[in-house]
Amino acid sequence: MFRLTCPLVSLGPVYHEELNAPIRRNKEEPKARPLRVGDTEKPEPEPLQKDLDNKLFGQHLAKKIILNAVFGFINNPKPKKPLTLSLHGWTGTGKNFVSKIIAENIYEGGLNSDYVHLFVATLHFPHASNITLYKDQLQLWIRGNVSACARSIFIFDEMDKMHAGLIDAIKPFLDYYDLVDGVSYQKAIFIFLSNAGAERITDVALDFWRSGKQREDIKLKDIEHALSVSVFNNKNKTESSYVAQAGLDFLDLSDPPASASQNAGIIGGFWHSSLIDRNLIDYFVPFLPLEYKHLKMCIRVEMQSRGYETNEDIVSRVAEEMTFFPKEERVFSDKGCKTVFTKLDYYYDD
C-alpha cells in the first residue's frame, strides 16, 4: 500500500449542523508508514491492483481508470489540481466499495482515518431551506481539514441528490488554483458517487450481451457514445429531498458539447455548477451492472472473510435468491452485490 501520513495541526473546533460532530483531527494516524510523495522510495501500484482484482468484480473499466488515476496522482509531487473522480452506476455495483479500497490503500484505518471524510447528501444536507448554512459549514469543513492534512480525502455519496448550490460551494476547491484563501488543495482527493447515468451504462452492457459479445470487450468509448446526449439535471422536489434525473456526459471534457450552453437555464447538478465546462472532473468512472457469476464471486469472498470454507451449494442458492432484470432475460442483478451478505447470514445463523 502507498500509505501516507499527515502532520498534526491545531485547529479550532468545526461542527457539522446535522451530526454536531467535530472534525476528526489531532489524532495520531495508527501504524501509517512514513511514505510520502516525494520520498526516495516510491509508492507501488501492486497492493491497490491486488485489492481491486481480488475484491471488485465485473468492473474492468473502473479497475483500469482507478488504478491509473490514483497511483499517478499519489506519485505526482506537484499536482496542478486535486484529483476528482466521479463514479457512476447502479446500487451494489461497487462504487462505495471502491471508495473504501482507495481510502484503505492511502491511509491506515481507511474510512475511519482522521484524513478521510464521508458525506451522504440525504443524511448531511437534507433540508433545502438550510442550503446557505450547509454551504458555509461544508466550506469550513474542507478548508479546516485540508489545512491539517493536504492529502485529505473527501467522499460525497448520492451526488445526484445534492443541491446544486452545494456543488457550487465545492467548486473553488477543485479548480486549478495554487492557493484559495492561503490554502492549497492541489494534493486533496475528491470522490463523487452517483446513480446518474446508470440506465445508459446498463443499455450498453445489455446490447453487448444480446449481441453475444463479452462484457470485457466494452470500451470506455462505448460508454461515452451512449451517454453523449445526457447531462446532469438535479432539481429540488421538496424541502427535505432532492430528486435526481439520470444522465451525464462522458465525452472529452476539454471540449464540452453544445448542449451545455443550450441547457444553461436548467438548474441542477454538474452542468449548473460548471464542473464539467471548467474541466474540474478528472475521471468519469462507469460501473457496469453485475451478472449472476459476479454475485457468486462476491459470496465466495464474503464466506472466506468470515472464515468459512467455500460451499458451492450455498453460493448457488444465495445467488439464485437474488432478483434480476430485464424480466424476460434476467441478466443483471437489480441490487448488485449489496444484499448477498445479509442473505448469507441465513445459512450461517448460529
C-alpha positions as CSV (number, residue, x, y, z in Angstrom):
1,M,0.0,0.0,0.0
2,F,1.2,3.6,-0.6
3,R,0.2,4.7,2.9
4,L,0.6,8.4,3.7
5,T,1.0,10.3,6.9
6,C,0.0,13.9,7.6
7,P,1.4,16.4,10.1
8,L,-0.7,17.3,13.1
9,V,-2.0,20.9,13.0
10,S,-4.0,22.6,15.8
11,L,-7.4,23.9,14.6
12,G,-10.4,25.4,16.2
13,P,-13.5,23.3,16.5
14,V,-15.6,23.0,13.4
15,Y,-19.0,21.3,13.7
16,H,-21.5,19.9,11.2
17,E,-25.0,21.1,12.0
18,E,-26.8,17.8,11.3
19,L,-24.3,15.5,13.1
20,N,-23.0,18.1,15.5
21,A,-19.7,16.2,15.3
22,P,-16.3,17.8,15.4
23,I,-13.8,17.3,12.6
24,R,-11.7,14.2,13.1
25,R,-8.2,15.8,13.8
26,N,-5.2,15.9,16.0
27,K,-5.2,12.1,16.4
28,E,-2.1,10.1,15.6
29,E,-2.6,8.0,12.5
30,P,-2.1,4.4,13.7
31,K,0.6,2.4,12.0
32,A,0.8,4.6,9.0
33,R,4.0,4.2,7.1
34,P,6.0,7.4,6.6
35,L,5.9,7.1,2.9
36,R,5.1,10.4,1.4
37,V,5.0,11.6,-2.2
38,G,8.5,12.9,-3.0
39,D,10.3,10.4,-0.8
40,T,13.1,8.5,-2.4
41,E,11.1,5.3,-2.0
42,K,8.2,5.5,-4.5
43,P,4.7,4.0,-3.8
44,E,4.0,0.9,-5.7
45,P,0.7,0.1,-7.5
46,E,0.7,-3.6,-6.8
47,P,-1.3,-3.5,-3.5
48,L,-4.1,-1.4,-4.9
49,Q,-4.2,-3.5,-8.0
50,K,-4.4,-6.7,-5.9
51,D,-7.2,-5.3,-3.9
52,L,-9.2,-4.3,-7.0
53,D,-8.6,-7.7,-8.6
54,N,-9.5,-9.7,-5.5
55,K,-12.4,-7.7,-4.3
56,L,-14.1,-5.8,-7.2
57,F,-15.9,-8.0,-9.7
58,G,-17.2,-7.3,-13.2
59,Q,-15.7,-3.8,-13.4
60,H,-12.8,-3.9,-15.8
61,L,-13.3,-0.3,-16.9
62,A,-13.4,1.0,-13.3
63,K,-10.3,-1.0,-12.3
64,K,-8.2,0.4,-15.0
65,I,-9.2,4.0,-14.5
66,I,-9.0,3.9,-10.7
67,L,-5.6,2.3,-10.7
68,N,-4.0,4.7,-13.2
69,A,-5.7,7.8,-11.7
70,V,-4.9,7.2,-8.0
71,F,-1.4,5.8,-8.5
72,G,-0.5,8.6,-10.9
73,F,-1.8,11.3,-8.6
74,I,-0.1,9.9,-5.5
75,N,3.2,9.7,-7.3
76,N,3.0,13.3,-8.5
77,P,4.8,15.6,-6.1
78,K,3.3,18.7,-7.6
79,P,-0.2,18.1,-9.0
80,K,-1.9,21.2,-10.6
81,K,-5.3,20.4,-9.0
82,P,-6.9,18.0,-6.7
83,L,-7.8,14.5,-8.0
84,T,-11.5,14.5,-8.7
85,L,-13.2,11.1,-9.5
86,S,-16.9,10.8,-10.4
87,L,-18.2,7.2,-10.0
88,H,-21.5,6.2,-11.7
89,G,-23.6,3.1,-11.8
90,W,-26.5,1.3,-10.1
91,T,-26.6,0.5,-6.4
92,G,-24.4,-2.5,-5.4
93,T,-22.1,-2.3,-8.4
94,G,-19.1,-1.3,-6.3
95,K,-18.9,2.5,-6.1
96,N,-18.8,2.7,-2.3
97,F,-16.6,-0.3,-2.1
98,V,-14.0,1.3,-4.4
99,S,-14.0,4.4,-2.3
100,K,-13.2,2.2,0.7
101,I,-10.4,0.4,-1.2
102,I,-8.9,3.7,-2.2
103,A,-9.0,5.1,1.4
104,E,-7.5,1.9,2.8
105,N,-4.6,2.0,0.3
106,I,-3.8,5.6,1.2
107,Y,-4.4,5.7,5.0
108,E,-4.2,3.2,7.8
109,G,-7.8,2.9,9.0
110,G,-9.3,3.6,5.7
111,L,-12.7,5.3,6.1
112,N,-12.1,5.6,9.8
113,S,-8.9,7.7,9.3
114,D,-8.9,11.2,10.5
115,Y,-8.0,12.3,7.0
116,V,-10.9,10.6,5.2
117,H,-14.3,12.4,5.2
118,L,-17.6,10.9,4.0
119,F,-20.7,12.9,3.2
120,V,-24.1,11.5,2.3
121,A,-26.3,14.0,0.6
122,T,-29.6,12.9,2.1
123,L,-28.1,12.5,5.6
124,H,-25.9,15.5,5.9
125,F,-27.7,18.0,3.7
126,P,-31.4,17.0,3.8
127,H,-33.2,20.4,4.1
128,A,-33.3,22.8,1.1
129,S,-34.2,25.7,3.5
130,N,-30.7,25.3,5.2
131,I,-28.7,25.4,2.0
132,T,-26.8,28.6,2.9
133,L,-25.9,27.1,6.3
134,Y,-24.8,23.8,4.7
135,K,-22.6,25.7,2.2
136,D,-20.8,27.7,4.9
137,Q,-20.2,24.6,7.0
138,L,-19.1,22.4,4.1
139,Q,-16.5,25.0,3.1
140,L,-15.3,25.4,6.6
141,W,-15.0,21.6,7.0
142,I,-13.0,21.2,3.8
143,R,-10.8,24.2,4.5
144,G,-10.0,23.1,8.1
145,N,-9.2,19.6,7.2
146,V,-7.0,20.3,4.2
147,S,-5.2,22.9,6.4
148,A,-4.4,20.0,8.8
149,C,-3.6,17.5,6.0
150,A,-3.0,18.5,2.4
151,R,-3.8,15.0,1.2
152,S,-7.2,14.8,2.8
153,I,-9.8,12.6,1.0
154,F,-13.5,13.8,0.7
155,I,-16.1,11.3,-0.5
156,F,-19.6,12.6,-1.5
157,D,-22.3,9.9,-1.8
158,E,-25.6,10.5,-3.6
159,M,-24.2,13.4,-5.7
160,D,-27.3,13.1,-7.9
161,K,-29.4,14.1,-4.9
162,M,-27.2,17.0,-3.8
163,H,-28.4,20.6,-4.2
164,A,-26.7,22.5,-7.0
165,G,-25.7,25.2,-4.6
166,L,-23.6,22.8,-2.5
167,I,-21.8,21.6,-5.6
168,D,-21.0,25.2,-6.4
169,A,-19.6,25.6,-2.9
170,I,-17.2,22.7,-3.6
171,K,-16.1,24.1,-6.9
172,P,-13.3,26.5,-5.8
173,F,-11.5,23.6,-4.1
174,L,-11.4,21.6,-7.3
175,D,-10.0,24.3,-9.6
176,Y,-6.5,25.0,-10.8
177,Y,-5.6,27.4,-8.1
178,D,-2.3,27.4,-6.3
179,L,-4.0,28.8,-3.2
180,V,-7.5,29.6,-2.1
181,D,-7.5,31.9,0.9
182,G,-4.0,30.9,1.7
183,V,-4.6,27.1,1.5
184,S,-3.5,24.7,-1.3
185,Y,-6.0,22.0,-2.2
186,Q,-3.9,20.6,-5.0
187,K,-3.0,17.3,-3.2
188,A,-6.5,16.5,-1.9
189,I,-8.7,13.8,-3.4
190,F,-12.5,14.3,-4.1
191,I,-14.6,11.3,-4.9
192,F,-18.2,11.7,-6.1
193,L,-20.7,8.8,-6.1
194,S,-23.9,8.8,-8.1
195,N,-26.6,6.7,-9.7
196,A,-26.8,9.2,-12.6
197,G,-26.2,7.7,-16.0
198,A,-26.8,4.1,-14.7
199,E,-29.6,3.4,-17.2
200,R,-27.4,4.3,-20.2
201,I,-24.5,2.3,-18.8
202,T,-26.9,-0.7,-18.4
203,D,-28.1,-0.2,-22.0
204,V,-24.6,-0.6,-23.3
205,A,-23.9,-3.7,-21.3
206,L,-27.3,-5.2,-22.3
207,D,-26.6,-4.5,-26.0
208,F,-23.3,-6.3,-25.7
209,W,-24.9,-9.3,-24.0
210,R,-27.7,-9.5,-26.6
211,S,-25.1,-9.4,-29.4
212,G,-23.2,-12.3,-27.9
213,K,-20.2,-10.1,-27.0
214,Q,-18.1,-10.3,-23.8
215,R,-18.7,-7.5,-21.3
216,E,-14.9,-7.3,-21.1
217,D,-14.9,-6.1,-24.7
218,I,-16.8,-2.9,-23.6
219,K,-14.5,0.1,-24.1
220,L,-14.8,3.4,-22.4
221,K,-15.7,4.9,-25.8
222,D,-18.8,2.7,-26.0
223,I,-20.0,4.3,-22.8
224,E,-19.0,7.7,-23.9
225,H,-21.1,7.4,-27.1
226,A,-24.2,6.1,-25.2
227,L,-24.1,9.0,-22.7
228,S,-23.1,11.8,-25.1
229,V,-26.6,13.3,-25.2
230,S,-27.2,13.3,-21.4
231,V,-26.4,15.9,-18.7
232,F,-27.0,16.0,-15.0
233,N,-30.3,17.7,-14.2
234,N,-30.9,17.7,-10.5
235,K,-33.9,19.6,-9.3
236,N,-35.4,20.3,-5.9
237,K,-38.6,18.4,-5.4
238,T,-39.3,19.2,-1.7
239,E,-37.6,21.0,1.1
240,S,-36.4,17.7,2.5
241,S,-35.3,15.7,-0.6
242,Y,-33.6,16.1,-3.9
243,V,-34.6,14.1,-6.9
244,A,-32.0,13.1,-9.5
245,Q,-32.7,12.7,-13.1
246,A,-30.1,10.3,-14.5
247,G,-27.6,11.5,-17.2
248,L,-24.1,12.7,-17.5
249,D,-21.5,13.4,-20.2
250,F,-18.5,11.1,-20.6
251,L,-17.2,13.0,-23.6
252,D,-13.8,14.6,-23.8
253,L,-14.1,17.2,-21.1
254,S,-11.7,19.6,-22.8
255,D,-14.4,20.2,-25.4
256,P,-17.9,20.4,-23.8
257,P,-20.8,19.6,-26.1
258,A,-23.1,22.3,-27.4
259,S,-25.9,21.0,-25.1
260,A,-24.1,22.6,-22.2
261,S,-24.9,26.1,-23.4
262,Q,-28.2,25.1,-24.8
263,N,-29.3,23.9,-21.4
264,A,-27.8,26.8,-19.5
265,G,-31.2,27.6,-18.0
266,I,-31.5,24.2,-16.4
267,I,-31.0,24.3,-12.6
268,G,-29.0,21.5,-11.1
269,G,-26.1,19.2,-10.9
270,F,-22.7,19.3,-12.5
271,W,-23.8,21.4,-15.5
272,H,-25.3,24.1,-13.3
273,S,-22.2,24.3,-11.2
274,S,-20.0,24.3,-14.3
275,L,-17.7,21.5,-13.0
276,I,-17.7,20.0,-16.5
277,D,-17.2,23.1,-18.6
278,R,-14.3,24.1,-16.3
279,N,-12.7,20.7,-16.7
280,L,-12.8,20.1,-12.9
281,I,-13.8,16.4,-13.1
282,D,-10.7,14.4,-13.9
283,Y,-12.2,11.0,-14.5
284,F,-15.7,9.7,-15.0
285,V,-15.8,6.1,-13.9
286,P,-18.6,3.9,-15.1
287,F,-19.7,0.8,-13.1
288,L,-21.4,-1.9,-15.1
289,P,-24.4,-3.9,-13.8
290,L,-23.4,-7.2,-12.3
291,E,-24.3,-10.7,-13.6
292,Y,-25.1,-13.9,-11.8
293,K,-21.4,-15.0,-12.0
294,H,-20.3,-11.8,-10.3
295,L,-22.7,-12.4,-7.4
296,K,-21.2,-15.8,-6.8
297,M,-17.7,-14.2,-6.7
298,C,-19.0,-11.8,-4.0
299,I,-20.5,-14.6,-2.0
300,R,-17.3,-16.7,-2.1
301,V,-15.2,-13.7,-0.9
302,E,-17.6,-13.0,1.9
303,M,-17.5,-16.6,3.0
304,Q,-13.7,-16.5,3.1
305,S,-13.7,-13.2,5.0
306,R,-15.9,-14.9,7.7
307,G,-13.5,-17.8,7.9
308,Y,-15.9,-20.4,6.3
309,E,-14.9,-22.9,3.7
310,T,-16.4,-22.2,0.3
311,N,-19.6,-24.2,-0.1
312,E,-20.7,-24.0,-3.7
313,D,-24.2,-25.3,-2.9
314,I,-24.8,-22.3,-0.6
315,V,-23.1,-20.0,-3.1
316,S,-25.6,-21.0,-5.8
317,R,-28.6,-20.9,-3.5
318,V,-27.8,-17.4,-2.3
319,A,-27.2,-16.1,-5.8
320,E,-30.4,-17.7,-7.1
321,E,-32.4,-15.8,-4.4
322,M,-31.4,-12.5,-5.9
323,T,-33.7,-10.7,-8.4
324,F,-32.6,-9.9,-11.9
325,F,-33.6,-7.8,-14.8
326,P,-34.8,-7.4,-17.6
327,K,-37.8,-9.5,-16.6
328,E,-37.6,-11.8,-19.6
329,E,-33.8,-12.3,-19.8
330,R,-32.8,-12.0,-16.2
331,V,-29.2,-10.9,-17.0
332,F,-28.3,-8.3,-14.3
333,S,-28.8,-8.2,-10.6
334,D,-31.0,-5.3,-9.6
335,K,-29.2,-4.8,-6.3
336,G,-25.7,-5.9,-7.4
337,C,-23.8,-7.5,-4.5
338,K,-25.3,-5.2,-1.9
339,T,-27.6,-7.7,-0.2
340,V,-25.8,-11.0,-0.7
341,F,-24.1,-10.6,2.6
342,T,-27.3,-10.4,4.6
343,K,-28.7,-13.3,2.7
344,L,-25.7,-15.3,3.6
345,D,-26.5,-14.8,7.3
346,Y,-29.5,-17.0,6.9
347,Y,-27.3,-20.1,6.1
348,Y,-24.8,-19.4,8.9
349,D,-27.2,-18.3,11.6
350,D,-25.9,-19.7,14.8
